[in-house]
């Protein structure tokens, strides 16, 4: 085999491999993306969510609303995975002021 024939044969083999790879890639079906995991059962009536929406509507006044402060505390506890504890009565000692 002379050099010219070897180059032609190599080019034909290269084109054949490229065509085969292209055909395989075009016929391959991609798996659908995995859906994010969600809860199977969503509570329809969540009082905490309703409280959050109420506080959102209050805007700046929510910072001094006792119910909103309780809602935010419960939201933090739920987010951090802490168990719910009964709300303690408000103290008149003026803590945190």
Rosetta blueprint (number, residue, H / E / L):
1 X L
2 X L
3 X H
4 X H
5 X H
6 X H
7 X H
8 X H
9 X H
10 X H
11 X H
12 X H
13 X H
14 X H
15 X H
16 X H
17 X H
18 X H
19 X H
20 X H
21 X H
22 X H
23 X H
24 X H
25 X H
26 X H
27 X H
28 X L
29 X L
30 X L
31 X L
32 X L
33 X L
34 X L
35 X L
36 X L
37 X L
38 X L
39 X L
40 X L
41 X L
42 X L
43 X L
44 X L
45 X L
46 X L
47 X H
48 X H
49 X H
50 X H
51 X H
52 X H
53 X H
54 X H
55 X H
56 X H
57 X H
58 X H
59 X H
60 X H
61 X H
62 X H
63 X H
64 X H
65 X L
66 X H
67 X H
68 X H
69 X H
70 X H
71 X H
72 X H
73 X H
74 X H
75 X H
76 X H
77 X H
78 X H
79 X H
80 X H
81 X L
82 X L
83 X L
84 X L
85 X L
86 X L
87 X L
88 X L
89 X L
90 X L
91 X L
92 X L
93 X L
94 X L
95 X L
96 X L
97 X L
